[in-house]
Amino acid sequence: GSGGWRQDQPRSAGRRGPGATLPCRMLLVGLALAWELSGPGGAPAGGRVDAASVFTAQEPSWNGAAVSTDPAAVRAAAADALRYLRANPTDPASNVGMFSELGVTVDQVEQTLSRLASAADAQLTDPAWLAAQFTYYRWTPPPGARASKLGLAPGELRLTRYLVVQVEGRASPEPGFDQAVYADPGEPWRSRFTRRQVMEGAYLRGDGAGKAEPLAWLAEAHVHDAIMQGSVEVSLPGGARRLLNVEASNGIPYDGGKRGRDQDRYWYFEEVPEPRGYGQPGGDHTAIGAGVTVAGDVYNLGLGRVVVIEHPSPTGTVLRLAVLTDTGGAFQPNLSQLDWFGGAFPTHQALYAAWKDLPERVRAGVLVAK
């Protein structure tokens, strides 16, 4: 999993966009080589990156490659991403991101998703059609501490996996099911407690008692996993099932070096009819689809980027199409990794078994409509 899901508000002011006015040609050239990195909610993260060195337009080498994708699911993912971008133009992730430095426009982003959403099955599985319709931007993660920590060779991207975890739960606490998944209590309570404080009973006693509604009671390990994955499908005695999705965090930044109760970041949940991706608390969200959507750095790449993942197989190169519709604390910022949504499974072992042909080190690129 990618670690601590979804939406971290607020939008930062003064971010550059494709329509920014620059005082002189020299400054324009300088900025084209120095994208200012964004962190949670689109706020400046500190540091810059050469956009043209991370994404390079080139002719893809897809001769003999096979496209492994579900055309209907890809169309649905592209259509929903386009819907979200048009419905939420001021969202901090609804932008061109660092591709603005390469001359990509909002109109091209929308055309990319629209073209994908209306393509025929035969087109979506034809490498030649993809190459003719879209400019291919080869993705080369920037060198540095993160790439070194991930053990990436030059030009490799790390591809992790996440899931809707399926677990047993209870409607009230009992031995073995003694930690709650809580609904968002709103402010000031949402931001008041760390994960440890919540798990030690902040909403069961003291001035926080009863301020947050328990949606289900789980084993503690399953609560941590639900927060990490972003959603959980809870099976209750009698056969009832509840799908719970993260809704709002306590606002504490994710610390990749901490686990369990030591991770101060905490997420509140809500019941939903189907798994959801990126969005704002109490507002609109993107859809996620098994095998056709990924989580990643939406604030620097832009929500809705169409990604081509390439990897070898015994029969040749395999191409997989996916739409960037989700994020997490591990991606703010992170230009070296994507998280593949695999679907709903009872264990991580089952998730990895279902996608055993998908390696953890891949080549990747981004498609933009010509």
C-alpha positions in Angstrom: 0.0 0.0 0.0 1.0 3.6 -0.4 0.5 4.7 3.1 -2.2 7.0 4.5 -4.8 7.8 1.8 -6.3 10.5 -0.1 -7.2 14.0 0.2 -5.1 16.6 2.0 -6.7 20.0 1.4 -6.2 23.2 1.1 -5.2 24.6 -2.2 -2.0 26.8 -2.2 -2.1 30.3 -3.7 0.1 31.5 -6.5 0.9 28.2 -8.1 2.1 28.3 -11.7 -0.3 27.0 -14.4 -0.2 26.7 -18.1 -1.5 30.3 -18.4 1.0 31.9 -16.1 2.4 35.2 -17.3 6.2 35.5 -17.1 8.2 38.7 -17.2 10.7 37.8 -19.8 11.8 35.1 -22.2 14.8 34.2 -20.1 12.7 33.5 -17.0 10.4 31.4 -19.2 13.3 29.2 -20.2 14.5 29.0 -16.6 11.2 27.9 -15.3 10.8 25.3 -18.0 13.7 23.5 -16.4 12.6 24.0 -12.8 9.2 22.8 -11.7 8.5 23.7 -8.1 7.4 20.5 -6.3 4.1 20.4 -4.5 3.3 18.5 -1.4 0.0 17.7 0.5 -2.9 19.7 -0.8 -0.7 21.3 -3.5 1.3 23.4 -1.1 4.9 24.0 -2.0 7.1 21.1 -0.8 10.4 22.7 -1.2 12.7 21.8 -4.1 12.5 21.8 -7.8 12.8 19.3 -10.6 13.7 19.5 -14.3 10.4 18.5 -15.9 12.0 17.8 -19.2 14.4 15.3 -17.7 11.7 13.3 -16.0 9.3 13.2 -19.0 10.7 13.1 -22.5 8.6 13.0 -25.6 9.7 10.1 -27.8 8.5 7.6 -30.3 7.6 4.4 -28.3 9.3 1.1 -29.2 6.1 -1.0 -29.1 6.7 -3.3 -32.1 5.4 -6.7 -31.1 4.0 -5.5 -27.8 0.7 -6.7 -26.5 -1.7 -4.4 -24.6 -3.1 -6.2 -21.5 -6.1 -4.2 -20.3 -9.9 -4.3 -19.9 -11.2 -1.9 -22.5 -14.5 -1.3 -20.8 -12.9 -0.6 -17.5 -10.3 1.7 -19.0 -13.1 3.7 -20.7 -15.0 4.0 -17.4 -11.9 5.2 -15.5 -11.1 7.8 -18.2 -14.7 9.0 -18.3 -14.9 9.4 -14.6 -11.6 11.2 -14.3 -12.7 13.6 -17.0 -16.0 14.1 -15.2 -14.1 14.9 -12.0 -11.8 17.4 -13.6 -14.6 19.3 -15.3 -16.7 19.3 -12.1 -13.9 20.4 -9.9 -11.6 22.8 -11.8 -10.3 24.5 -8.7 -9.3 21.3 -6.9 -5.5 21.4 -6.2 -5.1 18.2 -8.2 -7.2 19.3 -11.2 -4.2 20.8 -13.1 -1.7 20.0 -15.7 1.0 19.7 -13.1 4.6 19.6 -14.2 3.5 18.9 -17.8 2.7 22.6 -18.1 6.4 23.1 -18.3 6.4 20.9 -21.3 3.7 22.9 -23.1 0.8 20.5 -22.3 -2.5 22.3 -21.8 -5.7 21.6 -19.9 -7.5 21.1 -23.2 -5.0 18.3 -24.2 -5.5 16.6 -20.8 -9.3 16.6 -21.4 -8.8 15.4 -25.0 -6.7 12.6 -23.8 -9.3 11.3 -21.4 -12.1 11.9 -23.9 -10.3 10.0 -26.7 -9.6 7.1 -24.3 -13.2 7.1 -23.0 -14.7 6.9 -26.6 -12.2 4.4 -28.1 -13.2 1.0 -29.4 -12.0 -2.2 -27.8 -9.8 -2.9 -30.8 -8.2 0.5 -30.6 -7.4 0.3 -26.9 -5.6 -3.0 -27.4 -3.6 -1.8 -30.5 -0.2 -0.3 -29.8 -0.1 1.3 -33.2 -3.4 3.2 -32.6 -2.1 4.4 -29.2 1.2 5.6 -30.7 -0.7 7.4 -33.5 -3.2 9.1 -31.2 -1.0 10.2 -28.3 2.4 11.7 -27.7 4.3 9.3 -25.5 6.3 10.9 -22.6 8.9 8.5 -21.3 9.0 8.6 -17.5 12.5 8.6 -16.0 12.3 9.0 -12.2 14.8 11.6 -11.0 18.0 10.2 -9.4 18.5 10.8 -5.7 17.9 9.4 -2.2 14.4 8.1 -3.0 15.3 6.2 -6.1 18.3 4.8 -4.3 16.2 3.8 -1.3 13.7 2.0 -3.6 16.6 0.2 -5.4 15.6 1.6 -8.8 17.9 1.2 -11.8 18.0 4.2 -14.1 14.7 4.5 -15.9 12.8 2.2 -13.6 9.6 3.0 -11.7 8.5 1.2 -8.6 5.0 -0.3 -8.9 3.4 -1.3 -5.6 -0.2 -2.6 -5.2 -3.1 -1.8 -3.0 -6.5 -3.3 -2.4 -9.9 -3.1 -0.7 -9.1 -5.4 2.3 -11.8 -7.8 3.2 -12.1 -8.6 6.9 -14.4 -9.8 9.6 -15.9 -7.2 11.9 -18.5 -6.6 14.6 -21.2 -4.0 15.2 -20.1 -3.6 18.8 -16.8 -4.3 20.6 -15.9 -7.8 21.7 -12.6 -9.7 22.3 -10.6 -9.8 19.1 -12.7 -6.9 17.7 -11.8 -4.1 20.0 -10.8 -1.2 17.8 -13.2 1.0 15.9 -13.2 2.4 12.5 -14.7 5.9 13.2 -16.8 8.3 11.1 -15.4 11.8 10.7 -16.5 13.9 13.8 -15.7 17.2 12.1 -13.6 19.9 13.7 -12.3 20.5 16.3 -12.3 16.8 17.1 -11.0 15.6 13.7 -7.6 17.2 14.3 -7.4 16.8 18.0 -6.0 13.3 18.5 -3.2 11.2 17.1 -3.7 7.6 16.0 -2.4 6.3 19.3 -4.7 8.5 21.3 -7.7 7.3 19.3 -6.7 3.7 19.8 -6.2 4.2 23.5 -9.8 5.4 23.8 -10.0 9.1 23.1 -13.6 8.7 21.9 -14.6 6.3 24.6 -13.8 8.4 27.7 -12.9 11.9 28.8 -14.0 15.0 26.9 -13.9 13.1 23.6 -16.4 10.4 24.7 -19.1 9.9 22.1 -17.8 12.6 19.7 -17.0 10.2 16.9 -19.3 7.4 15.7 -17.8 3.9 15.4 -18.8 2.4 12.0 -17.5 -1.1 12.8 -15.2 -2.8 15.2 -12.2 -4.7 13.9 -8.9 -6.3 15.1 -6.3 -3.5 15.5 -4.1 -4.9 12.7 -7.1 -4.6 10.4 -7.7 -1.0 11.3 -4.1 -0.1 10.5 -4.4 -2.0 7.2 -7.6 -0.2 6.4 -6.0 3.1 6.9 -3.0 2.1 4.8 -5.1 0.8 1.9 -7.8 3.5 2.1 -10.8 1.2 2.3 -12.1 -1.9 4.0 -14.9 -4.3 3.3 -16.3 -5.5 6.6 -18.2 -8.8 6.9 -20.6 -8.7 9.9 -22.3 -11.7 11.6 -25.5 -12.6 9.7 -24.0 -11.9 6.3 -24.2 -8.1 6.1 -21.2 -6.3 4.4 -20.2 -2.7 4.8 -17.7 -1.0 2.5 -15.9 1.8 4.3 -13.6 4.4 2.6 -11.3 7.0 4.1 -13.0 10.4 4.3 -10.8 12.8 6.3 -7.5 12.7 8.2 -6.4 14.4 11.4 -4.1 16.6 9.3 -0.8 15.2 10.7 1.7 14.5 7.9 2.4 10.8 7.1 5.7 9.6 8.4 7.0 6.7 6.3 9.3 5.6 9.1 6.6 4.8 11.6 4.1 2.0 11.7 1.0 1.1 13.7 0.2 3.3 16.7 3.5 5.1 16.3 2.1 6.6 13.0 0.4 9.8 14.3 -1.6 10.3 11.1 -5.1 9.0 11.5 -8.0 8.6 9.0 -11.7 8.7 9.5 -14.1 6.7 7.3 -17.5 6.7 5.8 -19.7 4.0 4.3 -19.8 4.1 0.5 -21.4 2.0 -2.3 -18.2 1.4 -4.2 -14.4 2.0 -3.7 -13.4 5.6 -4.2 -10.2 7.4 -5.0 -9.1 11.0 -4.7 -11.5 13.7 -3.4 -12.2 16.2 -0.7 -13.8 15.5 2.6 -17.6 15.6 2.2 -17.3 16.3 -1.5 -16.8 14.6 -4.9 -14.4 11.7 -5.4 -13.0 9.9 -8.3 -13.8 6.2 -9.0 -11.1 3.5 -8.9 -11.2 0.3 -11.0 -9.2 -2.9 -10.5 -6.4 -3.2 -13.0 -7.1 0.2 -14.6 -6.4 2.9 -12.0 -3.3 3.8 -10.0 -2.5 6.1 -7.0 0.4 8.5 -7.3 1.6 12.0 -7.1 -1.5 13.9 -8.2 -0.2 17.3 -7.2 2.9 17.2 -9.4 1.6 14.9 -12.2 -2.0 16.1 -12.2 -5.1 14.0 -11.6 -6.2 12.0 -14.6 -2.9 11.4 -16.3 -3.0 8.3 -18.5 -0.1 6.0 -17.8 1.4 3.2 -19.9 3.2 0.6 -17.8 5.6 -1.6 -19.7 7.1 -4.8 -18.5 8.6 -8.0 -20.1 6.8 -11.3 -20.2 7.7 -14.8 -21.5 5.9 -13.9 -24.8 7.3 -10.3 -25.2 6.6 -6.8 -24.0 3.3 -6.2 -22.2 1.7 -2.7 -22.1 -0.9 -1.9 -19.4 -3.1 1.3 -19.5 -4.1 3.0 -16.2 -5.5 6.3 -15.1 -4.1 8.3 -12.1 -7.2 8.7 -9.9 -5.8 8.3 -6.4 -3.0 9.4 -4.0 -1.6 8.9 -0.6 0.8 10.4 1.9 3.7 8.4 0.4 3.2 10.3 -2.9 3.5 13.9 -1.7 5.8 14.3 -3.4 7.1 11.2 -5.1 8.0 10.9 -8.8 9.5 7.4 -8.5 6.4 5.2 -7.7 2.9 4.3 -8.6 0.4 2.1 -6.6 -1.7 -0.3 -8.7 -5.3 -0.9 -7.5 -5.8 -4.6 -7.7 -9.3 -5.0 -6.4 -10.9 -6.5 -3.2 -9.1 -9.4 -1.5 -9.0 -11.0 1.9 -5.2 -10.8 2.2 -2.2 -9.1 0.6 -1.0 -12.5 -0.5 -4.2 -13.0 -2.5 -3.7 -9.6 -4.1 -0.1 -10.4 -5.2 -1.1 -13.8 -6.4 -3.8 -12.3 -8.6 -1.3 -9.9 -10.1 1.7 -12.2 -10.0 2.6 -11.3 -13.6 3.1 -7.7 -12.7 6.6 -6.9 -11.6 7.6 -4.4 -9.0 10.1 -2.6 -11.2 8.7 -1.4 -14.5 9.2 1.2 -17.3 6.4 3.7 -17.7 5.3 6.7 -19.7 2.4 9.2 -19.9 0.1 9.6 -22.9 -1.1 13.0 -24.1 -3.5 13.6 -27.0 -1.8 14.8 -30.2 
